[in-house]
Amino acid sequence: MLKVQRAIHPSDFSSIPRTRDLIKRLPEAVRVCSEHGEAVRIRESDISPNTGAGPPFGKASYFSCCDAAIEKLINAIVDEAQRLAT
C-alpha cells in the first residue's frame, strides 16, 4: 500500500509529546483511516544521540496510508487543542 507523509515543522518538534497525548484521546474514527483501516502515526527520523538541548531527531512527520487520513487527524488535533484551551 502506498504510504504518505506530511512533514512536521522543526519549530513544532517540542509539541510532539503533547500531540501524541491528544491523538490518544481522539476517537478511533479520527485516528484510523476509514477507507484503509490504517492508523495515522508520527514518525521521527535522522536520529542523533548528541543533540544538546534539542530533540534527538532531525525530522518528524505524520505517516499514514493517504492524505485524507492525515488531514482528518490534524484537523481533529487542532479542534481538540482549541477546546482544551478554552
Secondary structure, 3 states (H helix, E strand, C coil): CCCEEEECCHHHHHHHHHHHHHHHHCCHHHHECCCCCCECEEEEECCCCCCCCCCCCCEEEEEECCHHHHHHHHHHHHHHHHHHHC
